[in-house]
Amino acid sequence: MIVLPAVDLREGACVQLVGGRYEDERVRLPDPVAVAARWRTAGFSELHVVDLDAATGKGDNGAVVGSVMAGFRAAAGGDCRVQVGGGMGRLERLEAMLAAGADRVVVGTKALEDPAWLEQTARRWPGRIVVAADVRGREVVTRGWAGNSGRTIADVVADLAAVPVAGILVTAVHLEGRLEGPDLDLIRSLATITTHPIQASGGIRDLADLAAPADAGADRAVVGMAIYTGRLDPEAAAREFGR
């Protein structure tokens, strides 16, 4: 399993939220490029970048995303990859991010609400589209975690069976930023019904919380609050799960 540090962008800064609530912002760092370089220097080979403003229609940090990707790649030698999310339902933005160097793009609401669009897009860029399926409990939520889809995560994953996506990023919104441990039952249940790689996010606290999703069937894990608050040692995480 590979661990990806998260760089979540809001108003040009790197932030961390609790439970997906914008009013509960716990971390704000003014230089996201330096943050990305820090994670690369720590030894991580992959990075997860999200433009929260673009995801919610409140702004656009596209230029910052480009600088973050460049900063991550420049910080240390060797192979590295970046996946980018936020506003990727707009085809011109998706294309621009791929052209700017994103290895994978993460698409949420558009992918879930327009299956035909997802099918066409995934076949145009096979292995480069990650579907974000954010869940609260077991229900998938959309539109920056503000909308209820009325669909279960199992139904969504089943519908993706024949689509050539790079993976499914499952964020347990009910645990996001809370440092209470990941939803292992969720990961295990999904690993039994899909052959797509699963990326797990939400609740991870420490190295044990990284080993557990790997054992449950996750291919990747995205970490945020734990490394920003010092709960999880980034160098130790990168040594064990960084590549």
VOROFI-76778 format. One line per 5 residues: number of its first residue (from 1); their letters; for each residue x, y, z of N, C-alpha, C. Coordinates in steps of 0.1 Angstrom, whole numbers, plus 5000, padded with zeros to 4 digits. Each point is the difference from the previous one (the first is absolute). Example, Ala and Ser with C-alpha at 12.3 -4.5 7.8 and 13.67 -1.06 7.14 Angstrom:
BEGIN
1	AS	5132 4943 5078 4991 5012 5000 5009 5012 5000 | 4996 5011 4993 5009 5011 5000 4992 5011 5008
This chain:
BEGIN
1	MIVLP	5008 4988 5000 4992 5012 5000 5009 5012 5000 | 4995 5011 4993 5008 5012 4999 4992 5011 5007 | 5006 5008 5008 4994 5011 5007 5002 5013 4993 | 4990 5008 4998 5000 5013 4994 4997 5011 5010 | 5009 5009 5003 4997 5012 5008 4990 5009 4993
6	AVDLR	4991 5006 5007 4990 5008 4993 5004 5015 5002 | 4999 5007 4989 5001 5015 5000 4987 5005 4995 | 4991 5004 5010 4987 5006 4997 5001 5015 4999 | 4996 5005 4989 5001 5015 4998 4987 5007 5002 | 5001 5011 5007 4989 5009 5003 5005 5014 5000
11	EGACV	4995 5009 4991 5004 5014 5000 5015 5001 4999 | 5006 4991 4993 5015 5000 4997 5008 4994 5011 | 4994 4996 5011 5007 4994 5011 4998 4985 5001 | 5009 4993 5007 4998 4986 5003 4993 4999 5013 | 4988 4992 5000 4992 5000 5012 4996 4985 5003
16	QLVGG	4995 4998 5012 4994 4987 5004 4987 5003 5007 | 4990 4993 4995 4986 5002 5006 4997 4988 5008 | 4990 5001 5009 4994 4989 5008 4986 4997 4995 | 4998 4988 4996 4987 4995 4996 4995 5007 4987 | 5009 5005 4992 4997 5007 4988 4993 5013 5002
21	RYEDE	5000 5006 5012 4993 5012 5003 5010 5012 4998 | 4996 5009 4992 5009 5011 4997 5001 5010 5012 | 4990 4999 5009 5001 5009 5012 5009 4994 5010 | 5004 4987 4998 5008 4993 5010 5014 4998 4994 | 5007 5011 4997 5013 4999 4994 5010 5000 5012
26	RVRLP	5009 4989 5001 5009 4999 5011 5014 5003 4996 | 5004 5000 4987 5013 5002 4996 5000 5010 4988 | 5008 5010 5000 5002 5009 4989 5015 5004 4999 | 5006 4996 4989 5014 5003 4997 5000 5009 4987 | 5007 5011 5001 4999 5010 4989 5008 4996 4987
31	DPVAV	5009 4991 5001 5009 4996 4989 4998 4986 4996 | 4990 4996 4992 4998 4986 4996 5011 4994 4992 | 5008 5008 4993 5011 4995 4992 5011 4995 5009 | 5002 5007 5011 5010 4996 5010 4995 4987 5007 | 4987 4999 5002 4995 4988 5006 5002 4988 4992
36	AARWR	4997 5002 4987 5002 4989 4990 5015 4995 5000 | 5008 5010 4999 5015 4997 5000 5004 4993 5013 | 4994 5004 5011 5003 4993 5013 4996 4985 4999 | 4989 4997 4994 4996 4986 5000 5008 4992 4990 | 5005 5006 4989 5009 4994 4991 5013 4997 5006
41	TAGFS	5005 5010 5008 5013 4998 5007 4999 4989 5010 | 4989 4999 5006 4998 4990 5010 5001 4986 4994 | 4998 4998 4987 5001 4988 4994 4988 4994 4993 | 4989 5008 4999 4988 4995 4994 5002 5002 4984 | 4995 4989 4993 5001 5000 4986 4988 5005 4993
46	ELHVV	4989 5001 5007 4987 5005 4994 4994 5010 5009 | 4992 5009 4993 4993 5011 5007 4986 5001 4996 | 4991 5004 5009 4986 5002 4997 4996 5014 5002 | 4997 5007 4990 4997 5014 5000 4985 5003 4997 | 4993 5007 5008 4986 5003 4998 4998 5015 5001
51	DLDAA	4993 5006 4989 4996 5014 5000 4986 5000 5006 | 4999 5003 5013 4987 5000 5007 4991 5011 4995 | 5005 5011 4996 4992 5011 4995 4994 4997 4987 | 5008 4993 4991 4994 4996 4987 4990 4989 5002 | 5002 4991 5010 4990 4989 5002 4987 5006 5005
56	TGKGD	5000 5011 5007 4987 5005 5005 4995 5012 4992 | 5007 5004 4989 4996 5011 4992 5003 5014 5007 | 5009 5000 5009 5003 5013 5008 5012 5007 4995 | 5007 4994 4990 5012 5006 4995 5008 4991 4992 | 5013 5003 4997 5008 4992 4992 5015 5002 5004
61	NGAVV	5006 4990 5004 5014 5000 5004 5009 4993 4989 | 4996 5000 4988 5007 4993 4989 5014 5004 4999 | 5004 5012 5001 5014 5004 4999 5008 4995 5012 | 4994 5000 5011 5006 4994 5012 5003 4985 4999 | 4990 4994 4994 5001 4985 4998 5012 4997 4991
66	GSVMA	5002 5008 4990 5011 4998 4991 5013 5002 5007 | 5001 5010 5009 5012 5003 5007 5003 4989 5011 | 4989 4995 5006 5002 4989 5009 5005 4988 4993 | 4995 4996 4989 5005 4989 4992 5015 5002 4997 | 5004 5011 4995 5013 5003 4997 5010 5000 5012
71	GFRAA	4995 5005 5011 5008 5000 5012 5002 4986 5006 | 4990 4992 4999 5002 4986 5004 5010 4993 4992 | 4999 5002 4987 5010 4993 4991 5014 5005 5001 | 5001 5013 5003 5014 5006 5001 5007 4997 5013 | 4992 4996 5010 5006 4999 5014 5010 4989 5001
76	AGGDC	4999 4990 4993 5010 4988 5001 5000 4993 4987 | 5011 4993 4997 5000 4992 4988 4992 4987 5001 | 5000 4993 4988 4992 4988 5000 4986 5001 4995 | 4994 4989 4997 4987 4999 4994 4989 5005 5011 | 4991 5008 4996 4989 5004 5008 4988 5003 4992
81	RVQVG	4988 4999 5007 4987 5002 4993 4991 5009 5008 | 4991 5007 4993 4991 5008 5007 4986 4998 4994 | 4990 4999 5009 4986 4999 4996 4993 5013 5005 | 4991 5005 4991 4994 5013 5003 4985 4999 4999 | 4993 5006 5010 4985 5000 5000 4995 5014 5002
86	GGMGR	4987 5002 4998 4994 5013 5002 4996 5007 4987 | 4987 4999 4997 4995 5007 4988 5003 4992 4987 | 5004 4987 5001 5003 4992 4989 4989 4996 4991 | 4988 5003 5004 4988 4998 4992 4999 5009 4988 | 5008 5010 5000 5001 5009 4988 5012 4994 4991
91	LERLE	4996 4996 4989 5010 4993 4991 5012 5009 4997 | 4998 5013 4998 5011 5008 4997 5010 5001 5012 | 4995 4999 5012 5009 5001 5012 5007 4986 5001 | 4993 4989 4998 5006 4987 5000 5012 4999 4990 | 4997 5004 4988 5010 5000 4990 5012 5009 5003
96	AMLAA	4997 5011 5006 5011 5010 5004 5009 4994 5011 | 4994 4993 5009 5008 4994 5011 5008 4988 4995 | 4995 4992 4991 5008 4990 4994 5011 5005 4992 | 4997 5011 4992 5011 5007 4992 5010 5006 5009 | 4996 5004 5012 5010 5007 5010 5008 4990 5007
101	GADRV	4998 4987 4998 5008 4990 5007 4994 4991 5010 | 4987 5001 5002 4993 4991 5009 5000 4986 4995 | 5004 4990 5008 5000 4986 4995 4986 4994 5000 | 4992 5004 5010 4986 4996 5001 4992 5012 5004 | 4987 5000 4996 4991 5010 5005 4989 4993 5007
106	VVGTK	4995 5007 5010 4989 4994 5008 4987 5007 4997 | 4990 4993 4996 4987 5005 4997 4989 4995 5009 | 4992 5009 5006 4990 4996 5009 4986 5001 4995 | 4994 5012 5003 4986 5002 4997 4996 4997 4985 | 5008 5005 4991 4997 4998 4986 5000 4985 4996
111	ALEDP	5010 4993 5005 5001 4986 4997 4988 4992 5005 | 4995 5004 5012 4989 4992 5006 4987 5004 4994 | 4998 5013 4995 4988 5004 4995 4998 4998 4985 | 5011 4998 4993 5000 4999 4986 5008 4988 4995 | 4995 4988 5002 5008 4988 4997 5005 4999 4985
116	AWLEQ	4992 5005 4991 5004 5000 4986 5012 5009 4998 | 5001 5011 5007 5011 5009 4999 5012 4993 5006 | 4999 4993 5011 5011 4993 5006 5005 4989 4991 | 4991 4993 4995 5004 4989 4991 5009 5005 4988 | 4995 5011 4994 5007 5006 4989 5013 5005 5004
121	TARRW	5001 5007 5011 5012 5006 5005 5010 4990 5004 | 4996 4990 5007 5009 4989 5004 5006 4992 4989 | 4992 4999 4989 5005 4993 4988 5009 5009 4992 | 4999 5012 5001 5009 5010 4993 5013 5000 5008 | 5000 5000 5013 5012 4999 5008 5000 4988 5009
126	PGRIV	5002 4988 4995 4999 4988 5008 5011 5000 5011 | 4996 4997 5012 5010 4999 5011 5004 5013 5005 | 4993 5011 4997 5005 5013 5005 4988 5007 5007 | 4988 4994 5001 4989 5006 5007 4997 4992 5012 | 5000 5007 5011 4996 4994 5013 4987 5005 5004
131	VAADV	4991 4992 5004 4986 5004 5004 5000 5002 5015 | 4996 5012 5004 4999 5003 5014 4985 4996 5005 | 5000 4991 5009 4987 4996 5006 5000 5003 5015 | 4996 5012 5003 5000 5005 5014 4988 4994 5007 | 5001 4994 5012 4989 4994 5007 4999 5006 5014
136	RGREV	4987 5001 5004 4997 5003 5013 4992 4989 5005 | 5005 4992 5009 4994 4987 5003 5003 4991 4988 | 4989 4996 4993 5002 4992 4988 4994 5007 4988 | 4995 5012 5002 4994 5007 4989 5010 5009 4994 | 5000 5000 4986 5009 5009 4993 4995 5014 5000
141	VTRGW	5009 5010 5003 4996 5014 5000 5008 5007 4988 | 4994 5010 4995 5006 5007 4989 5000 5015 5002 | 5005 5008 4990 5000 5014 5001 5007 5006 5012 | 5013 4996 5002 5007 5004 5011 4995 4996 5013 | 4994 4988 5000 4995 4993 5012 4987 5006 5005
146	AGNSG	4994 5009 4992 4988 5007 5004 4987 4993 4995 | 5002 4991 4990 4988 4994 4994 4999 4985 5003 | 4988 4996 5002 4998 4985 5002 4996 4994 4987 | 5006 4989 4996 4997 4994 4987 4989 4990 5001 | 4997 4995 5012 4990 4990 5001 5005 4986 4996
151	RTIAD	5013 4999 4997 5006 4987 4995 5010 4995 5011 | 5001 4987 5001 5010 4994 5009 5013 4999 4993 | 5011 4999 5007 5013 4999 4994 5001 4986 4993 | 4993 4990 5005 5001 4987 4993 4994 5001 4986 | 4988 5007 4999 4994 5002 4987 5009 5008 4990
156	VVADL	5006 5010 5005 5009 5008 4992 5012 4992 4995 | 5006 4993 5009 5012 4992 4996 4996 4989 4990 | 4988 4994 5002 4996 4990 4990 4998 5006 4986 | 4994 5012 5000 4998 5006 4987 5013 5003 4992 | 5011 5001 5007 5013 5003 4994 5007 4988 4995
161	AAVPV	4995 4988 5001 5007 4988 4998 5007 5000 4986 | 4993 5004 4990 5005 4999 4986 5006 5013 4995 | 5002 5010 5008 5005 5013 4996 5016 5000 5003 | 5008 5003 4990 5015 4999 5002 5006 5012 5008 | 4996 5001 5013 5005 5010 5009 5013 4996 5006
166	AGILV	5007 5009 5005 5013 4997 5007 4998 4995 5014 | 4988 5003 5006 4997 4996 5013 4988 5008 5006 | 4996 4996 5012 4989 5006 5007 5005 5006 5013 | 4999 5013 5001 5004 5006 5013 4988 5001 5009 | 5000 4993 5011 4989 4999 5009 5004 5008 5013
171	TAVHL	4993 5011 5002 5003 5009 5012 4988 4998 5009 | 5004 4995 5012 4990 4999 5011 4998 5014 5006 | 4991 5008 4995 4998 5014 5004 4997 5000 5015 | 4992 4990 5005 4997 5000 5014 5012 4999 5010 | 5011 4996 4994 5013 4999 5008 5010 5010 4996
176	EGRLE	4998 5007 4989 5010 5009 4994 5005 5011 5011 | 5013 5000 5002 5006 5009 5009 4998 4998 5015 | 4994 4989 5003 4996 4997 5014 5011 4992 5008 | 5009 4994 4992 5010 4992 5007 4995 4989 5009 | 4989 4993 4995 4994 4989 5008 5002 4987 4994
181	GPDLD	5008 4999 4989 5003 4987 4994 4991 4998 4987 | 5005 4993 4990 4993 4998 4988 4988 4991 5001 | 4991 5000 4990 4989 4991 5000 5004 4988 4992 | 5005 4990 5008 5006 4988 4994 4989 4991 4994 | 4988 5000 5007 4989 4992 4994 4996 5005 4986
186	LIRSL	5001 5013 4999 4996 5005 4987 5011 4996 4989 | 5012 5000 5003 5011 4996 4991 4999 4986 4997 | 4998 4991 5010 4999 4986 4998 4988 4996 4991 | 4989 5007 5002 4988 4996 4993 5001 5004 4985 | 5007 5011 4997 5002 5005 4986 5010 4991 4993
191	ATITT	5010 4996 5008 5011 4991 4993 4994 4987 4996 | 4989 4996 5005 4994 4987 4996 4991 5001 4988 | 4997 5013 4996 4990 5001 4989 5006 5008 4988 | 5013 5003 5000 5005 5007 4989 5015 4996 4997 | 5004 5000 4988 5014 4998 4996 5007 5013 4998
196	HPIQA	4993 5011 5001 5007 5013 4999 5008 5003 5012 | 5012 5006 4999 5007 5004 5012 4992 5009 5009 | 5001 4998 5013 4993 5009 5009 5010 5009 5007 | 4997 5013 5000 5007 5009 5008 4992 5004 5012 | 5005 4998 5012 4993 5003 5012 5004 5013 5006
201	SGGIR	4990 5008 5006 5003 5012 5006 4990 5003 5011 | 5005 5006 5011 4991 5003 5011 5004 4993 5013 | 5004 5007 5010 5001 4994 5014 5014 4995 5003 | 5009 4999 4991 5013 4994 5002 5008 5009 5010 | 5006 4992 5010 5007 5007 5011 5015 4997 5000
206	DLADL	5004 4987 4998 5013 4996 5002 5004 4989 4991 | 5012 4994 5002 5005 4990 4991 4991 4987 5001 | 4995 4997 5011 4990 4989 5001 4988 5002 4992 | 4996 5012 4999 4988 5004 4992 5003 5000 4985 | 5013 4999 4997 5003 4999 4986 5002 4985 4996
211	AAPAD	5005 4992 5009 5001 4986 4998 4986 4993 4999 | 4991 5005 5008 4987 4993 5000 4992 5002 4987 | 5000 5012 4993 4993 5000 4987 5007 4992 4990 | 5013 4999 5001 5008 4991 4990 4995 4986 5002 | 4999 4995 5012 4995 4987 5002 4986 4998 4996
216	AGADR	4992 5011 5001 4986 4999 4996 4997 5000 4985 | 5011 5003 4992 4999 5000 4986 5002 5013 4993 | 5004 5011 5007 5002 5013 4993 5013 5000 4993 | 5000 5006 4988 5012 5001 4992 5008 5013 5003 | 4993 5010 5005 5006 5013 5004 4992 5005 5011
221	AVVGM	5006 5009 5008 4993 5007 5011 5005 5015 4999 | 4990 5009 5002 5003 5014 5000 5000 5005 5015 | 5010 5007 5004 5001 5004 5014 5000 5016 5000 | 4994 5005 5010 5000 5015 5001 5003 5004 5015 | 4989 5001 5008 5001 5006 5013 5011 4994 5008
226	AIYTG	5002 4987 4999 5010 4993 5009 5014 5005 4997 | 5004 5003 4988 5014 5005 4997 5001 5015 5003 | 4989 5007 4999 5000 5014 5002 5000 5004 5015 | 4995 4991 5008 5000 5003 5014 5012 4993 5008 | 5008 4992 4993 5011 4993 5006 4996 4986 5006
231	RLDPE	4988 4996 4999 4995 4987 5005 5008 4989 4993 | 5002 5002 4987 5006 4990 4991 5013 5005 4995 | 5011 4993 5003 5013 5005 4996 5002 4998 4985 | 5001 5010 4992 5000 4999 4985 5012 4991 4995 | 5012 5002 5006 5011 4992 4995 4998 4985 5003
236	AAARE	4994 4997 5011 4998 4986 5003 4989 4994 4990 | 4990 5008 4998 4989 4996 4991 5006 4998 4986 | 5009 5009 4995 5005 5000 4987 5010 4988 4999 | 5007 4997 5010 5009 4988 5000 4992 4987 4997 | 4989 4999 5007 4993 4987 5000 4990 5000 4989
241	FGR	4994 5011 4996 4989 5000 4991 5001 5011 4989 | 5012 5006 4998 5001 5011 4991 5002 4997 4986 | 5003 4987 4996 5002 4997 4986 4997 4986 4997
